[in-house]
């Protein structure tokens, strides 16, 4: 199966996803999750004995905010799908 590199996926969004709903939904979830894991990795690299507690608290806060953002994205996408369904009925 053909795999699209993250570079091509992010820099050529329209050409990569086309007009497919599922691809756009997938892309909407990729960004917050990639940022979360990238940040956790970066903070883990910075961690030492003097800042370990602070970084754990920051990671926990970031995780909760990412979960909230993902929930908001889900709500937006569900509303978008409802609008598309209504438009198709009309």
C-alpha positions in Angstrom: 0.0 0.0 0.0 1.3 3.5 -0.8 2.3 5.5 2.2 2.4 9.3 2.2 5.2 11.0 4.1 4.3 13.4 6.9 6.2 16.1 4.9 4.1 15.6 1.8 0.9 15.3 3.9 1.4 18.6 5.7 2.8 20.7 2.8 0.4 19.4 0.2 -2.7 19.1 2.2 -5.3 19.6 -0.5 -3.5 17.5 -3.1 -3.0 14.7 -0.5 -6.5 14.7 1.0 -8.5 15.8 -2.1 -12.1 16.2 -1.2 -12.4 13.1 0.9 -14.2 13.7 4.3 -12.4 10.9 6.1 -8.9 12.2 5.2 -9.8 15.7 6.4 -11.1 14.2 9.7 -7.9 12.2 10.1 -5.8 15.3 9.5 -7.7 17.3 12.0 -6.8 14.8 14.7 -3.2 14.4 13.7 -2.0 17.9 14.5 -2.9 18.1 18.2 -1.7 14.6 18.8 1.6 15.1 17.1 2.2 18.4 18.9 1.4 16.6 22.2 3.8 13.8 21.7 6.5 16.0 20.3 6.3 18.3 23.3 6.3 15.4 25.7 9.5 14.1 24.1 11.1 17.5 24.2 10.2 18.0 27.9 11.4 14.5 28.7 14.8 15.5 27.2 14.9 18.6 29.5 14.0 16.7 32.6 16.4 16.5 35.5 16.1 16.1 39.3 15.5 19.8 39.9 12.7 20.3 37.4 11.1 16.8 37.3 8.0 17.7 39.2 7.4 20.9 37.3 7.7 19.1 33.9 5.4 16.3 35.0 2.8 19.0 36.0 3.3 20.7 32.6 2.9 17.5 30.7 -0.3 16.7 32.7 -1.7 20.1 32.0 -0.8 19.8 28.3 -2.4 16.4 28.1 -5.7 17.7 29.6 -5.7 20.7 27.2 -5.1 18.4 24.2 -7.9 16.1 25.3 -10.2 19.2 25.5 -9.1 20.4 22.1 -9.7 16.9 20.6 -13.2 17.0 22.1 -13.9 20.4 20.6 -12.6 19.2 17.2 -15.0 16.2 17.5 -17.9 18.5 18.2 -17.0 20.8 15.2 -16.7 17.8 12.9 -20.0 16.3 14.0 -21.8 19.7 13.4 -20.1 19.9 10.0 -21.4 16.4 9.1 -24.9 17.3 10.2 -24.8 20.4 8.0 -23.7 18.4 5.0 -26.4 15.8 5.7 -29.1 18.6 5.8 -27.7 20.1 2.6 -27.9 16.7 0.9 -31.6 16.4 1.9 -32.4 19.8 0.4 
